[in-house]
């Protein structure tokens, strides 16, 4: 297939491009040329900003377009108008943040969606992100009859510039006493970006469509399970998780950028529990979390991924809070 990837050099899109090339497809990546410019050298690169340079896509025909970076419906509409039928089938990377809270246990893709007080907003933040993705999905339905909509949970693995999961891999691999929030029952679902990419391509190759969760298969794991899996995979002997009361962490100014995958709150939260049943019925499969942990660490040690947001705190700051916890 001839594939056009909007994005394609950073994390989710990069994995799609790399796996597509491995499977023998012809790949064009449209990106701004600002991040990982040496990524996927075997692909055709077209430089441009999707918000103002879509005329650079005036030539070319593709069998499918994979959009990993539309956040507002205007971007969906403008891309559809620029490509017309030349873009082929459409794949949109959405999010499980589209669901209204609380998400029912083992919720399906038919669970209620979140709304926006101001559907015209283009401010993308924690309050609007999910609602804007809902509007993007609605715009896709207006333009395409056989689209693939992917709703992932936390995407993890090599090249993860968010460092949310990578922080825990790197920190636990260095051993010692590891401070973590005491949210043992909080449900966590992740998807290795390479497994997601492979399955998206399998759907396209088989001509299938629909809306799907890309989440870790059952049984769901908790935050505590995740940390213990990381310890078993890469933790040195003697590595210890020190579970600290969230109220204590909040009192000491600890935030979710310090301890990622945790959202500061003293209220019980069941976390994520999205059903992958529909995707599994369409051939979705993943590697083990332990394999993802080991491969992420190997990648970080050979080619560290930039951490632009500074996710994760210093060992010095961790030691300071640990000492306060021990002395309480």
N, C-alpha and C positions, 0 to 999 in steps of 0.2 A: 504493500500500500504506500501511497504518497501521503505523508502526515504533516500537518502544520501544527506546531505547538506554540501557543501564545505564552511566552515565558521560555522555559526550557534550559536555563543554565543554573538554576538555583533550586536544590533540594527536590521538591515534588516533581516539577517539570523536568529537571535534569534526569531523574530516575526514569521517567517515561521515555525521554529521548534516548538514553543509553540502552534501555531494554529494547526499544523499538529497533535501534540499529543492530543490536545483537540478533534480533529475529529476522533481519534481512529487509527491513522496510526503509524507504527513502524518507528522510526527516528534514524538515525546514523548521528552524527556531526563529521566532520573531521576538526580539528583546531590545532593551535600551543600550546594551553594551557597557553596562556599569558594574556588573557582578559576574565573577567567574568567566571572564571573556575567553579563557582558553578551554572552557568545558566543551564537550562533544565536538571535537574538531572535524569529525567525519560528516557532520550535518551541514546543510546550507544555512548560513546565518544572514538574516535580514535585520538590520538595525532600525529601530524606531520606537517611539513612545505610543502605546496604544491609545492614549488620550488625545493625541494630536497628529500622529504620523501614519494613519492607516492607509494613506495613499501609496505607501511603500508596498502594500499588498495588492496593488492594482493588477499585477500580472501573476499568473500561476493558477494551477488547478490542483486540488487535493482531494483524496478520498475521505479524509476525516480531519477535523480541527479539534484540538484538545486545548481547552482554555483553563489554565490553572490560576489565573490572577484577576478575574473579574470580581469586583466587590460591590458595584452599584449597577442597577439595571441599565442605565445609560450605556455603560460599556458593552453590555450584551447586545443591545440594540444597534449600536454603532458598528460593532464587528459584523453582525448579521447583514447589515445594509452594505458594508464595504465588500464583503465576500460574495453575497448572493449564493447561487448554487455552486460557485467555484470552491467553496469550503467543504463540500461533502457532508458527511454525517458529523454530529456535534457531540463532544464530551465536555461536561462541565464539572469541575471540582468544587463541590459545595462543602457542607459541614454538618455535623450533628447539632451544632448550635442553632439550627433552624427550628428546633422543637420548643414548644411552650413548656414551662416548668409547672409541676413536676412531670418528668418523663415517666410513663408507666413502666413497671418492671418488665424487662425483656421486650421493650417497646419496638414496634415495627416501623417501617417507613410510612405507615399510614397514621401515625400518632399526630395529634394536633400541632399546628405550626404556630410560631410566635408572630405577633403583629408589631407594627410600628405606629407610634403616635403621629409621626410626621413622615409619610411615605416619600416625600420629596427630598428628604435630607440626603446629603452625600458625605456627611461626617461619619467616618468609620471608627467606632470605638467599642468598648465592651458592652455598651448599652444598645448599639444599633447593628452590630456585626451580623448577628443571626437573622434579624428582620430584613436586612438588606440582601442577604443571601436568598431568603425566601422570595423576595421580589425579583432577584436575578433568575431564579428557577421559573417564576411565572413568565418572565420575558422569554426564556428559552422555549417554553411551551407554546408561545405565540408564533415562534419562528420555525420550530423543528417538530416534526411528528415522530421521529425515531431517535430522539436524543438519549444519551446515557448520562445520568446524573449520579455522581459519586458523593456520598456523605461520609467522610472519614471522622474518626475520633482523633486522638493525638497521633500524628504521623512521626515515626522515629526512624533511627538508623543513620548510616553514614551521610554526611553533608547536611546534617540538621543544624541550620544556623540559629534556630531558636534556643538550642542547648537545654531545653526543659528536661528531656529524658537523659540527654548526654551528661548533664551535670551529675546525676546520680551514678551513672556508669563510671565516670572519671573519679568522682569522690570516693566511692566504695572501693575502686581498684587501688586507691592509695592507702587503704586500710585504716586501722585505729578506731577510735570512737567517733561514730558518724551521727551527728544530730539530725533528727527527723521529726516532723510534727506528729503528734499522737492522734492519727486519724486512721487507725488500723482497719476500720470497716468501710472506708471510702472506696467505692468501686473505680477501678482504672481499666480503660480499654485503649489499646494502642494498635497501630498497624505499621509494619515495616514498609517504608516507601517503595522498596524494590518489589515486594509482594503485590502491593497495590498497583504499581506500574504494569507488572506482568499480567495481572488479571484484566486490567482495562484493555490491554492489547488483545487478550484472548477474546473478550466480548466483541471488540471490533472485528477481529478475524472471523468470528462465527456469525457476524451480522445481528447480534442481539442488542436489545435496548431496554431501558427501564431505569428506575431509581433504586439505588442500593446503598446499604451501609457497608463500609469497609472498616470492620472492627475485629478485634481479636475474637476468635471463636470461643464458645462456652467450654468449661464453666468460667464465669467472670472471675477475675482476680481482684483482690483488694490492694490498696496501697502497700500494706504490710507484706502481702504476697510478692508484689513486684520487687520490693527491696530485698527480700530473702532470695528471690531468683537471681538478682544481680550479685548478691554475696556468693551464692553457690557457683556462679559462672566465673566471676573475676575477683572476688574478695580474697585478700591474703588471710592466712590463719590468724585468728584473734580479732578479726573485724567485728565490731559490735555496733548495733543500732541503738542509740539512746533516744527513746520516744519522749518528746517534751510536750506538755500541755499547751494547746494552742493559745489559751488565755495568757500564759506566761510569755509565749513568743510575741504576741501582739503587744503586751505590756513593755517588752524590751525592743520594740520597733522593728521586728522581723517581718518582712513582707514576702510576697510570692516571687519576687525577682531573686530574693536570697535563697529560698527553698522552693524551687519550681514544682509545678503540678499540684501545689497547695494554694488554696485561696483563703486568706486570713479570715477566720470566723470561729466563733465558739459554739455555733449551732450545729447539731448533727446533720450530716449530709450523706445520703446513700451513694452519691457519685454517679458514674455512668453505668448503664445497663441496656445497651441497644442490641437488639437481636440481629445476628448475621445470617439468619436462616434463609432469607431470600437470596442473598449472595451465594451462600453455600450450595443452594439448589442449582445455581448457575456456574458451579465449578470453582468457586472461590476457596483458596487454601493458603495457608501461611506457614512459614518456618517457625520454629519454637522461639519463645522469647529469649531463652538462654543463648541461642545462636545469634539473635539480633544483638544481644548484649556483647558477646565476644567479638563479633564482627565490627560493631561500633567502636569498641575500645581499640581494636587493631587499626582501624582507619584513623582514629584520633591520634594514635601514637605515631603513625607514619606520615599523615597529612592532616594536621589539626584544622578543624573547621573554624573560620573566624566567628567570634562571639560579639557581634556589633552592639547588642543591648547589655552586655556585661552580666548575663544571667548567671546566678550562683554567687555565693559570697566567698570571701577569702578564708583561708584556714585560721588566720588570726582572729577574725570576727567570730567564726564558729567557736573557737576556743574560749573567747570571752563570754559568749552566751552559755556555753557548757559549764564554765566555772561558776557563773551565776546560778545555773540550775542546780549544780552540785551543792552550792552553799545556801540554798533556799531554806 
